[in-house]
Amino acid sequence: MNYIWCGMILVSFAAAVINGCVEETAAAAFDGAAMALQTALSIAGALCFWSGILKAAEKSGISEKFRRLLSPLIKRLFPHTGKKAREYITMNITANILGMGNAATPTGINAMGELDRENKTPLYASDAMCMFVVLNTTSFQLVPSTVIALRTACGSADPFGIVAPVWIASAISVASAIIVTKLVCRVWRK
């Protein structure tokens, strides 16, 4: 990936030299870097705030209640997996629902590792592995904190105005993904 970025920078610099606009290119690069830093700081502040709120939810037991609530659904979606894999999957999905992306990553890695250990055909992903990737990718979030932070950083008059549409779109994408994955897995087995 580093080679790609370096290549893009070198090609841009060469194009600027050929077109005689080195000063404009350098100015645009510095303006872009300043804007990136400003956006990153705005997002960092909002993410710290939401991480604190979500950590309080975790300490108060709300995360555990979500885990218990999701447990029957996880058993249906992953019927041939072991208890340990289902626990990791449930923790990952709970962290995603609560918007704790940083907490979801390690549990997702652990879940995939456990599913890989249970996989009887190591050259191919199991149905459970495919379902987990799909659920993790299309995850539903109660508080889409990253998008809210970006909207706040860009000066949106109503940064929370996207919450209900995000819920609807997420619910549709998760349901569609589950249905399609189940159908593909069924067809693939035949």
N, C-alpha and C positions, 0 to 999 in steps of 0.2 A: 504494500500500500504506500509505503514511503517513496518508493520509486515512481509510482504514479503521480503523487503530489509534486515531487521534485521535477518530474517531466513536464507537468502542467505549468509550473512556475517558469522553467527554462523556455518552454514554447511561448509563454506570454511575454517574457522578457525579449525574446528574439523578435516576436511580432511587433513589440513596442519600438525596438531599435529600427526595424525595417520601415515601419510607418512613421518614424520620427516623432513619437509621442511618449518618450521615456518619462518626462516630468509628470505628465497627466497620469500615466500608469502608476508611478510611485506615489503620487498624491492619493489616487484611488485606493491603493493598497493600504496606506496609512489610515485613511478614513474608514475603510472596511474593518481594519484591526481595532480602531477605537470603538466603532459601533458594536463589534463582536464582544469586546470587553464590557461595555456598558450593558448589553443584553445579558451576558453571563452573570454579572453582578446582580442585576434585577431578578433573574431567575433564581440565583442562589439564595437570595433573601426570602423569596416566596417558598422555595423548597425547604429551607430551614424551618420556616414557620409551620408548614404542613407536616413536615417530619416530626416536629414537636407535638403537634396535635395528634398525629397517628401513633406516636410513641405513648402518649397518654391513654389513647384508646387501647393500646396493647396492654399497658400496665393495669388498666381498669377491668380487663377481662373481655372486652368487646371482641377482640380477635379470636379468643377461644370460643366465644359463642358463635361467631361466624363459622369456625372450623366444625363445630358440632352440627350446625345447621346444614353445612355442605356435605357432611360425611355420607348420608344416604345417596345423594346424587353421585358422588365420586364412586361409590361402590357399584352403581349401575353403569357409569361410563367406563369404568376400569374393572370389569368383573373378574378377570383372571390375573390380577396383580396381588402381590403380597401386602400385608398390613403396613410394613415400613414404607413401601413405595407410595401407598395411598396416603399415608401421613404426610410425606413430603409434598405430594401433589396438592393435598388439601391446604397445607401451609402456604404453598406458592400461590394458589388461586386466591386464598384469603388475603395475602399480602397485595396481590394485584387489585383485588376489589377495593381494598382500603387505600389504594394509591401509594403503597410503600414499595416502589420499584426497586430501591436498593436492597430491601429485605427479601424481595421476590427472587432476585438473581441467585443467591446461594441455595435457596430451597429448590429452585428450578434445576440447578446443576445437580444437586443431590438426588432429586427425583429422577432425572434422566439417567444418572449413574445407576440407581437402583433398578430402573426399568431395563437398562442394558444388561445388568447381571441376571435378570429374570428371563431375558430374551433367549429363546431356543435356537434362533437362526441369526447368529451374530453378524453375518454379512448383510442382513436386511433389517430395517427398522420394524419393530413389532407394531401391531395395531395400537397397543397402548402408547407406545412412543409417538406414533403419528397423532393420536388423539391429544396427547399432552402438548405437543408442539402447537397444534391447532388452537387448543384452549389458551395456551400461554400467549400466542400471537394475537388472538382476537379478544383478549381479556376485557372484562367489564370493570369499570371503575366508578365508584360512588362519587369520588372527588377527583376529577381530572386535573390535578394540581399543576402539571407542567404546562398544559394549554392555558390554564387560567393565569399562570405566571407570565407566559409569553404575551397574552392579551394585555395584562397589566403593564408590562414593560413597553408595549407599543402604544400605550395611552388609550386603551379601549374605555369607552364610557360605561360599559356593562361587561366586565370581564367574566362574570358568572353567568351571563346570558346563554352560554353554550352548554350548560350542565344538562338540561332536559333533552336537547337534541342529541347530546353525546350518549345519554342513557338509552335513548330509543335506537340510535344507530348501533351502539354496542350490543344491545340485546338481540337485534336482528342479525348482526354479524356472528355472534356466538351461536345462536340457534341454527343459522344457515351452515356454519362451519361444522357443527356437530352432525347435522343431518348428512351433509356431503361426505364427511369423513366416514361415517357409519356405512353409507352406500358404497363408497369406493372400497373400503376394507372388505365388505361382503362380496362385491364383484371380483376383487383381486383374489380372494380365496378360491373362487370357482375357477 
